[in-house]
């Protein structure tokens, strides 16, 4: 691109440092943000191209989408005929295309990757944004397991493919996600257009697409059915949000080959080595969301290995690479046989929030009282004993001589207690109320599941077990979201009289919605609202619905001082 090169400064702030990939109409660079002293990613294209204005508008709208699955758009602008979009950098992230170079992924990791990506695209669709060019190169996994979707702000607009209806665009993205799930389960690409780095699937003699279970062992039935119905019969979910709900629940942590989270972060030794074409020519790469690109020459090999740049179709590895792969296989085998690591206290804390201070600072270490402190303590104890004796004497006098006053006050007291009881927002279930059988419990939200393995605890009848949310920096979720919650499937539309909820911790705000579909409830009026703690009973006055959504908008503060919701039991009565 004319006038653009290393050390070019955009907006008097972003200094281009290294080109990652290029094509006729786009260049992808790393850049240094001099204002905040951090590395960012810059997507550049000609401001005079036919779709430049649409791409810039799409990027501006993407900046308003707050979802951790989508790299944040930090800046958008035009300088000297070059349009630029600045996004946050993803250090060391690997795409699904790269992960599938040598073997398929564990089925539950595929569920997690696609579920997280679908959640992010669902949030984008709510703002009228769609990807439309989604491939395994666009879904990337960071070393800590976080999942991100690349290319949303500009790819579809620059390609001129974003001129479709919202419903059609959602279906296109949903089908693409299922195609990527198919590839993750089988290492074969089922789409109509080939994807660099992946082999196309061989269709059956009748032209039909084979089910994933026909190509790979151990494919879960629901994922197998999802791929068959969506890709073979034009059925299945129509939107990314619907797909995310269908895949839920999934693991909140990265799933390894052994079915558990790896005991150590992924390292370069476990990553697929970068491939080069015969003759020593530069590797063929692609920008996120684009069919093919040519990798720019890189002077920093270490940085190049960690860049989010995809590789060309795999070739036979040479002797050194074979030795490297063998070492990786041995490492993976040792990891699978090693005992699982102890659970860390902070596994479910979002790292974007400030670490909480100790609940009672200054009470650590040893304290040996001196003589004066001991005397003061004895004096205080004696004073408390005297006060207790005085109050006991007053109480005994009242019992002996105040019976008449008590009788006179009894009707008023009764009326007061009755009025207080009737004014309470909660009510006890009637003796004739019957428990409603819950079909299943799922996490409700668009940010991926929070502790999905714990959701069934709220209906197991054991108050000692619970589901809990992630922890946050304040009762208002640190200002990063509006709520978390669960949905209960009642099996069919039913009349609900009361809902009893038991929580642990301080007071929280819980809104209850009864609907016939699982969907957004922010625009609906809650059937009831609870604002206390412990065991509370909400009266739904015979409202009907199939799904009960329990939406927490203010978190409890636990005894440890942290803010998180902890729900022990939910009982629904008809």
N, C-alpha and C positions, 0 to 999 in steps of 0.2 A: 504494500500500500504506500503510495507516494508520500514522502515527507515523514514517514513513521519508521522508527528504528530504536535501538537501545539508547537509553538516556533521554528519549523524548518525554517531555513533561506535559501532562494534560491538566487543565484547570489549575495551573500553578500549584499542583499538589501531588499528582500521581506520576511517578517516574517509571517508565517501562524498563524492565530489567532483563527479561528473557522471553522469547517467543516459544509458546508451547505447540501451536499447530496453526495451519492456515489453509485457506481455500480461496477461490476467486473473489468471493464477496465478504469473507470474514477472516479475522486474525484473532487468536487467543494468546494473551500475554499475562505473565506475572508482572506486578508493579509494586512499588514501594510507596505507601501513603505517608508523606512527610509530616502531615498534621498529627496523625495518631500513631505514627511510628509502628506500622504493621504492614504485612504483606496482603495484597488483594489480587483479584483476578480482573483483567480488563478484556472485554469483548469489543472489537473494533470493526466497523464496516463503513462503506462510503455513504456519506450523508445525502448524496445525489441519486442513490439507487432507488428503484421503483417502490420498494417496500420499507425504506428507511424510516419514514414517519410512523408507519404502523408498528414497526419494531420498537421505536422509542416510546410510543404511547403504551405498548404492551409492557415494556420494562417499568414505566412509571406506575402502572396499575399493579404490577407484581410487587413493587416496593411497599404497597399497602397490605400485602398478605403476610400475616404474622403466623408462621408455621415453621417449626424447627426442621422439617423435612426439606425445605426449600432454601437454598443459599440466599441470604439477604441481599437485596439490591441496595447498594449504598449511594450510588450517584449515577446520573444520566445527563448527557450533554452532547454538544457539537463543538468542534474546534477545527478551524482551517479545513473545512470540507470533510472531516472525519467524525463520525458519530461514535460515541463510546458508552458502554454500560459497565459500571464497576460493581462487582459482587465480592462477597467475602471469600477468602481462600479456604480450600479443604485440603489440609496437609495430609499426605500419605493415603488418600482415599483410593480404593480399587473398585472398578466397575464390575458388574456381574459378568460382562463379557470376558474380562480378565480372569475372574475367579473360575470361569468355566473352561479355561484353556486345557486343563488336564483331567478334570473329573467333574461329575455332577455334584450339586450341593445337597446337604441333608434336607429332607422334605420339610422339616419344621423350620429350618432356616429360610427356605424358599417362602414358606407361609409368612414368616416374619418380615422378610425383605419386601415382598409384594404388598403385604398388609400395611406396612409403614408408608411405602410409596403411594398406595391408594389413599391413605389418610391425607397425605400432603396434597395430592391432586384434587381430592375432594374439597379441601379448604380453598384451593385456587379456583375451582369451578364456581364456588359461591361468589367470587368476585368477577366472574365472566372470563376467566383465563383457562386455556386448555393447551396441552402440549402438542398433540397431533402428529408428532414425529418420534414417538417413544420407542427406544430399542434397549437391549441390555447394556449398551454403552452409557445410558443416561441415568441408570440407577447405581449409585456408588455406596460403598460401605467404608466408613472410617475405621482406623485401628481400634477405637473403643466400641465399635459395633453400631454406631449411629448411621442411619440411612438417609440419604439425600437424593433428590431428583434434580438433574441438571437440564439446562436448555429451555426451561419454561419461558423466561422473559422474551426471548428473541427468535428462537428457531422456527416456530410455525409462521410467525409474521414475515420473516425474511424470505421464507420459501413460498410465500403467497398462498399458504394452505389453510389460513385461519378464517376464511370466508364461508363458514358453514354454521348451521343452527346450533344452539347450545346443546340440545338433546343429541344431535348427531355427533357433535364434538365429544361429549361425555362418553358416548358409546364407543367411539374410535379409541379414546384413551383406555377405556375399560378392556376392550379386546386386546389392545397392545400389552396391557399388564398381564393378562392371562397368557398371551403368547410368550412373554418373558418368564412367567411361572413354568410353562411347558419346557422352555429351554433350560431352566434351572433344574428341573427334575430329570431331564434326559440328555442334556448337552446338545440337543438338536433344535434348529430354528424352524418353527412351523409357518412363519409368515410368507406372504407372496413374494416379497422382495428380500434378497439375501442380505445378511448382516456380516460385515467384515469380522473375521476371527471365529465365526461359528459355522459348522456344517449344516446344510439344509437337511430336513428330515426326509426320509424316503417314504413316500406315500404307498398305500396298499395297491394291489392290482386294480381295484375298483375305483382308484383315485381318492379314496377317503383317507383322512388323517388317522394314523394309529393312535390309540389312547396311550398316555404316558406309561401305564402299567404294562403295556405290551413291549416297551423298550427298556424299562428299568424295574428292578424289584423294589418292594417295600413302599410303593407310592400309596399314601392314604386314600381311602375311598372317596372322601369329599373333594380332594384336589383332583383326583382322576375324573370324577363326574363333572367338576367345574370346567376342566379343559375340554372334555368331550362335548358338553352341551353348548359352551360358548363358542368354540372354534369349529365344531362340526354341525351344529344344528341352529346356529344364530339365536340361541336362547341365553339364559343366564342373566347376571346382573347387567343393568343398563348404565350405571354411573360408577365412578370410582368409590364414592361413599358407600353405595350398596355393596360393592365388592369387598370393601374393608369390613363391613358388618358381617358378611357371609364368611370371611376368613377367620374372624375373631372366634375365640381368643387365641393370641399367639404369644410366644415367649417375650418377656420384657428384656431379655438378654440374648446375646449372640449364641447360636446353637452350633456346637462343633460336631464332628463326625460321630462322637460317642454319645451325642444327645444332650450334652451339657455345655455350659459356658467354658471356653478355654481358660486354663489356669494362669495364662500369661497373655499379654497383648500379642497380636500378630506382628511378626517381624519380617524383615526383608528376606530371611532364609525360607519363610513359608510362602512367599509370594511367587507367582509365576514369573520367570525371568523374561525380560524384554526380548522380543524376537527381532532379528534383522534379516532382510532379504538376501539371497545369495549374491556374492560379489562384493559384500561390504557396503552396499548402498544404504541410505538412511531408512529406518523402519517406516512402513506405511501406517499412518495413524488417522484418526478422525476427531473432529471436534464433537463435543456432546450434541447429540441430536442430528448429526450430519452423516451422510453415507460414507464418505471417504475423504481423507485429507493427506497432505504430505507433511511429515514431521520436520520442523525447522532444525537446523544444526544447533546443537547445545554444547556449551563450553563447560558446564558444571555437571559432571556425571552424577554426583550424589544427589543434586537437586533434581536432575532429570529422572532419576529412578523413583522419586516420590511424587512427581507431577501427575495430575489426573489426566494422562494421555493414554489412549487405547492403542492396542497393538494389531498387527496384521495377522492373517490366518497363520496358525501354528505350523512349524516345520519340524522335522525330526531333530531332537536336540543333539548337540555334539557331546564329546566325552566329558568335558567339564560340566556341562549342564546336567548330564545324566548323573554325575556324581553329586551335584547339588540337589537334584530331585531325590536321589536315594537318601541323602542326609535328611531331607525334609520328611520323607516317609518314615524314617527311623524316629525322628523327633516326634512326629504325630503319633506313632505307635507307643512311644514312651509316655506321651501325654495321656493317651487313652487308658493306659494301665495304671497311671499314677492316681492316688486317691484325690477326690475333689478338694479344692481349697476351702478353708473356712469362709463362711459368708461374711462379707464386709458390712459394717454398719451403714456405710454411705452409698451402697450400690444403687439405691433408688432416689438419690438426691440429684436434682438437675444441676449440673456444674455451672450454669449461667447465673445461679443465685448465690448471694453472699453467704458464707458459712455462718451458722448461728453461733452466738457466744454461749459459753457455759451458762446453764440456768441460774446458778448461784455462784457468781465469781468470788474468789477470795477464801473459799472454804476447803482448800486443798492443803496437804502437808500436816505436820504435827503441831499440837498446841499444848503446852504445859502451863497450867495456871499457877500464878504466884500466890503468896500468903494473903495479900490484900484482896485479890480476886476471889479467893475461897471465902473470906469473911463476907464479902458483898453478896456472893451467891447464897450463903446461909441466911443472911438477912432478908433477901428477897423471898426465899422459901418460907420463912417464918411469917412474913407479911401476908403471903398468899393463904397460909393456913388460917390466920386470924380473919381475913375477909371471908373465907369459906364458912367459918363458924357463924359469923354474923348473918350471912345470907340464909344459912340453915335455920337459925332461930326465927328469922322473919317468916320463913316458909311454914314452919310448924305452927306459929301463931295464927297465920291465915287459915290453915286447915281446921283449927279448933273453933274459930269464931266467925267465920265468914260464910256459913252455909246459906243464910238467908239471902245475902247479896248474890251468891252464886245462883240461887234459884231464880231471883228476879232477872238476872242477866241471861239466864239460859235461853229464853225464846229469841232474844236479840242475837245471841251468839249463834244459835241454830240458823236464823235467817241469814246472818252474815256468811256462815260457812256454805249455806246453800247457794247464795248469790255468787260467792267466789267460785264454787264448783261449776255453776252454769256459765260463768264468764270465761272459763278456761278454754284455750284453743284445742285442747285434747279432750277426748272422751273415752270412757271404757267401752269395750265392745259389749253388745247386748248378749244375754245368756244364750240366745238362739243362733248367734253368729257361727259360721262354719269356716274352717281354714280353707283357703284356695290352694290347690296343688300347683306349684311352680314348675314349669317345664324346664327352663334353664335360666341362668343369670349371665349377663355379659357386661363388659365395660362400655360405658356410653361416653363418647367424645370423638374428636377428630385428630387427636394428637398421639394416636397409638395407645395400646392397652397399658394401663398401670396395674401391675401385679395381677394379671388375668388368672394365674394359678390359684388365687385366693378367693375368687368371686363366689364359688359354691359354699364358702364358709358361712355366708349370711343366711343360708336356708338349711343348715345341717342340724339345727336344734340345739347346738352346743354354744352357750354364751361365752365360753372361754376362747373360742376361735373367732376369727374376724377377717374382713377384707380391709386393707388400708391403702390410701393414696400415697403418692410420692410426697416428700416433705418440701415445704416452701419457706421463703423468708418472712412471710407474714400471713395473717388470716385471710387476706385478700389475694393470695397466690403470688405475692411479690409483684403484683401489677402486670403479670404476663398472660393471664387468662381469666376467663369469667367463672369457671367452675369445673368440677369433675363429678363423675357419678356412675351409676349402674342402671341397667334396665332388667326387669323381670318379665319373662314370657309366661303369661297365664294360660297358654295353650289355646284359648279362644276368647272371644269378647265376653266378659263376665261383669256382673254387678259387684261392686266393692263397697262395703259399708265402712270399714276401718282398716288402717294400716298401723301396725305396731313396729317401731324401730328402736333398737338398743344400740347406743354408741358408747365409746370410751373417750374420756378426755373432757375438756371444757365445753361450753355452749358452742353450737354451730348453727348455721342456717341451712335447712334442707327443704327444697321445693319438690312436691310430688305432682307428676303429670300422668294422666291415664289416657292413652290413645290407642287407636287400632293399628298404627304402623309405628315402626321405630324411625324417627326422623328428628329434625330440628325442633326443639321445644321453646327456643328463645322468644318466638313470636306468639306463644300460647299462654293462656292464663293458668297458673297452677291450680290443681284441685285442692291442695292444702299446703300449708307452710309450717314447718317446725323450727323453733328458735331456741331450743334448750339443750339439755344433755341427759345422759342416762337412758332410761326407757320412756319413750313418748308414744302416745297414740293419737293419730290424726283421723278425723271424721271426714270421709269422702262422700257421705250422704247418698250412697247408692249410685254413684257415677259408674259408667260402663266403659270397658276397653279391654284390649288384649295385652297391652304392654304398660307396665308401671315403670316410669322413669324416676329414679331417685337422684336429684340434681343438687349437689352441694355448692353453695355460692359463698359461704364463709366457713373457713376451716376451724376445727377444734385446736386448742393449744394443749398438748399432752403434758404429762408430769415432767418430762425431760426438758420442756421449754420449746420443743419444735412444733411447727404447725403442720398438721396432716389430719385427714379424716380417717377415723377407725370405726367401721360399722360391724357390730357383732352379730346381730340378728335382724331379719326383716320378716314379719308375719303379715300376710294378707288375709282378711276375713270378709266373707260375703254377707 
